[in-house]
Amino acid sequence: MIKNKLPHTTLYSNLIELKVLNGDKILEEHINQNPANAQYTSKLSANMLLEALDTYIARTETIFEFEIKSLFFHYGR
């Protein structure tokens, strides 16, 4: 579980900072080595990430539901 306390989980920069503080060396290098406008830490980037995750989860749920229905159809006879 997360040991650090976030003021609000929609604060994207706090989530990035938390990942770095918890030892994500790749993210830390990315943040430290790139100019501020090339770090992909803006609100727009956060929203794009959330939209992509939402789409991925929705597709995964659809695939899972299809597989379950197929199993019941195949083995439920």
Secondary structure as UniProt FT lines:
FT   TURN            9..10
FT   HELIX           12..21
FT   TURN            22..23
FT   HELIX           25..33
FT   HELIX           36..38
FT   HELIX           43..75
//
